């Protein structure tokens, strides 16, 4: 049984005179413990799909199934990491992480919550920064706090909407490697759906890449590199070059459709 299943999901926005189709008959599944990236050009419906998966948006038609059961609305089994860090600026790193824990674990005392928060901050490399406020942290460090907060809520499913898109190139590499490291540990292994524009990021992190165009999945690419993964080993292989060329070719087709002509280059 799939952990996540989208069956014939469509989403329309309707005003007085117009209908905008945000998703069109979307179908795909994700196995338990699988890392799936959704990639595609801007406006293809990637973030809207993640909104459906999180329960923040409801489809106009079709169903979202989790563990084989129809799912409506948000749930404790799903955690979301957004592109922008969404931290409470008046709370320290530890209090931001503790806030998430308190929402779900009313059986814990404050000391246990603090210990748990500190443990997750250590996991993301922020030991010693527990009492820093967001404005005292770099963008990459703030996103690590956001990841720690989501992991501390111990969701079965992790939904990530371009989580490294707002940080600089150096921090992006650090965060990608952090996620790879966390994924190697069985106790932290989640079912992950990851939205990105970055082809290299998708290949590095994923078990499968779903290419989206015209509000639906149009291609599925298997990423068959063994784990644990190291970027230097993967990026220097012929297999990586072939995968990258295939995905970039899909982007090229989208550009041709939108602009027209075989002379278009990217």
C-alpha positions in Angstrom: 0.0 0.0 0.0 1.3 3.5 -0.8 1.8 6.0 2.0 0.4 8.8 -0.2 -1.9 8.4 -3.1 -3.4 11.2 -5.3 -6.3 10.0 -7.4 -7.6 12.2 -10.2 -7.1 15.3 -8.2 -8.1 18.6 -9.8 -8.3 22.1 -8.3 -10.2 25.0 -9.8 -10.3 28.7 -8.7 -13.5 30.3 -9.7 -14.5 34.0 -9.7 -17.5 35.7 -11.2 -16.6 35.1 -14.8 -13.5 32.9 -15.0 -12.3 29.5 -14.0 -8.6 28.9 -13.4 -7.4 25.3 -13.5 -4.6 25.0 -10.9 -4.4 21.2 -11.1 -5.8 18.9 -13.8 -6.5 15.2 -13.0 -3.3 14.7 -11.0 -2.3 11.1 -10.2 0.7 9.8 -8.4 1.7 7.8 -5.3 4.6 7.8 -2.9 5.8 4.7 -1.0 6.6 4.7 2.7 10.1 6.0 3.3 10.5 7.2 -0.3 11.9 10.6 -1.2 10.1 12.0 -4.2 10.8 15.4 -5.8 8.4 17.4 -7.9 10.1 19.6 -10.4 8.8 21.8 -13.3 8.6 25.3 -14.6 7.1 28.2 -12.5 3.3 28.0 -12.5 3.0 24.3 -13.3 1.3 23.5 -10.0 4.1 22.2 -7.8 3.4 24.3 -4.7 -0.4 23.8 -5.2 0.2 20.1 -5.2 2.0 20.4 -1.9 -0.9 22.4 -0.5 -3.2 19.5 -1.3 -0.8 17.0 0.3 -0.6 19.2 3.5 -4.4 19.6 3.7 -4.1 23.4 3.5 -6.0 23.2 0.2 -8.9 20.9 -0.7 -9.3 19.5 -4.2 -12.3 20.4 -6.4 -12.5 16.8 -7.4 -10.5 13.6 -6.7 -9.1 12.2 -3.5 -6.0 12.3 -1.3 -5.3 9.0 0.4 -2.9 8.5 3.3 -2.3 5.0 4.3 -5.2 4.0 2.1 -7.7 6.3 3.9 -9.2 9.4 2.5 -7.6 12.5 4.0 -9.3 15.9 4.4 -7.6 18.9 6.1 -4.3 19.0 8.0 -3.0 16.3 10.3 -0.3 15.5 12.8 1.1 12.9 10.5 2.4 15.7 8.1 5.0 18.4 8.7 5.7 21.2 6.3 9.0 23.1 5.7 8.4 26.3 3.6 10.9 28.3 1.5 10.7 31.2 3.9 11.7 30.2 7.4 8.4 31.0 9.1 10.0 31.3 12.6 8.5 33.3 15.4 10.9 36.3 15.6 10.2 36.9 19.3 11.2 33.3 20.2 14.6 31.8 20.6 15.7 28.8 18.5 14.8 26.5 21.4 11.4 28.1 22.0 10.6 27.9 18.2 11.3 24.2 18.3 9.6 23.7 21.7 6.4 25.4 20.3 5.9 22.7 17.8 6.5 19.9 20.4 3.9 21.5 22.8 1.2 21.4 20.1 1.5 17.6 20.0 2.9 16.3 23.3 0.8 17.4 26.2 2.2 14.4 28.1 5.7 16.0 28.4 6.8 18.4 31.2 8.8 21.5 30.3 12.2 19.9 31.1 11.4 17.0 28.7 10.3 19.5 26.0 13.5 21.5 26.4 15.7 18.4 26.2 13.9 17.3 23.1 14.2 20.7 21.5 17.9 20.8 22.3 18.4 17.4 20.8 16.8 18.3 17.5 18.8 21.5 17.3 21.9 19.4 17.8 20.9 17.1 15.0 20.8 20.1 12.6 24.2 21.4 13.8 22.9 24.2 16.0 24.2 23.2 19.4 25.2 26.4 21.2 22.6 28.5 19.4 19.6 27.4 21.4 19.1 30.9 22.9 19.7 32.9 19.8 16.8 34.8 18.1 16.1 34.5 14.4 17.6 37.9 13.7 20.9 36.7 15.2 21.1 33.8 12.8 22.0 33.5 9.1 19.3 32.5 6.6 20.7 29.0 6.4 20.7 28.7 10.2 17.1 29.9 10.4 16.1 27.2 7.9 17.9 24.6 10.1 15.8 25.8 13.0 12.6 25.4 10.9 13.7 21.9 9.9 14.5 21.0 13.5 11.0 22.3 14.6 9.3 20.1 11.9 11.3 17.0 12.7 10.7 17.5 16.4 7.0 17.1 15.7 7.8 13.6 14.5 5.6 13.6 11.4 5.4 10.4 9.3 5.4 12.6 6.1 7.6 15.6 5.5 6.5 18.1 2.9 9.2 20.6 1.7 8.4 23.5 -0.6 11.6 24.8 -2.1 13.1 24.8 1.4 16.6 25.8 0.3 15.5 28.3 -2.4 16.0 31.4 -0.3 19.5 30.8 0.9 22.9 31.5 -0.7 24.8 28.8 -2.7 27.1 27.8 0.2 24.2 27.4 2.7 22.2 25.5 0.1 25.0 22.9 -0.2 25.2 22.7 3.6 21.5 22.2 4.0 21.3 19.6 1.2 24.1 17.6 2.8 22.4 17.9 6.2 19.2 16.5 4.8 21.2 13.6 3.1 22.8 12.9 6.5 19.5 12.9 8.3 18.1 10.6 5.7 20.7 7.9 6.3 19.5 7.3 9.8 16.7 4.8 10.1 15.1 6.6 13.1 14.8 9.8 11.0 13.7 8.3 7.7 10.5 9.9 6.6 8.3 9.8 3.5 9.3 13.0 1.8 7.7 15.0 -1.0 10.1 17.8 -2.0 9.3 20.7 -4.4 12.3 22.3 -6.2 13.4 24.1 -9.3 16.9 22.8 -9.0 17.7 19.8 -11.2 20.9 18.9 -9.4 19.2 19.1 -6.0 16.4 16.8 -7.2 18.9 14.2 -8.5 21.1 14.3 -5.4 18.3 13.8 -2.9 15.5 11.8 -4.6 14.5 8.2 -5.2 12.2 9.5 -7.9 11.6 12.8 -9.7 8.2 13.7 -11.0 8.2 16.3 -13.8 5.2 18.5 -13.8 3.7 20.5 -16.7 0.3 21.8 -17.6 -1.0 21.1 -14.0 -0.2 17.4 -14.1 2.6 14.9 -13.8 4.0 14.2 -17.3 7.1 12.2 -16.6 8.6 10.0 -13.9 12.3 9.6 -13.6 13.9 6.9 -11.3 17.0 8.0 -9.5 18.8 4.7 -8.8 21.9 5.9 -6.9 22.6 3.9 -3.8 22.5 5.5 -0.3 24.4 6.9 1.5 25.1 9.4 -1.2 28.0 11.8 -1.8 27.6 14.6 -4.3 31.2 14.4 -5.6 30.7 10.7 -6.5 27.3 11.1 -8.0 28.0 14.3 -10.0 31.0 12.7 -11.7 29.2 9.7 -13.2 27.8 9.2 -16.7 24.5 8.2 -15.1 24.2 11.6 -13.5 24.9 13.3 -16.8 22.2 11.3 -18.5 19.6 12.0 -15.8 20.4 15.7 -15.9 20.2 15.8 -19.7 16.9 14.0 -19.6 15.3 16.4 -17.1 16.7 19.5 -18.8 15.3 18.1 -22.0 11.9 18.1 -20.4 12.3 21.8 -19.5 13.4 22.5 -23.0 10.2 21.0 -24.3 8.2 23.3 -22.0 10.0 26.3 -23.4 9.3 25.2 -26.9 5.6 24.8 -26.1 5.4 28.3 -24.5 7.6 30.2 -27.0 7.7 28.0 -30.1 10.4 27.1 -32.5 13.3 24.6 -32.5 15.8 27.5 -32.3 15.0 28.0 -28.6 18.0 27.1 -26.4 18.3 26.9 -22.6 
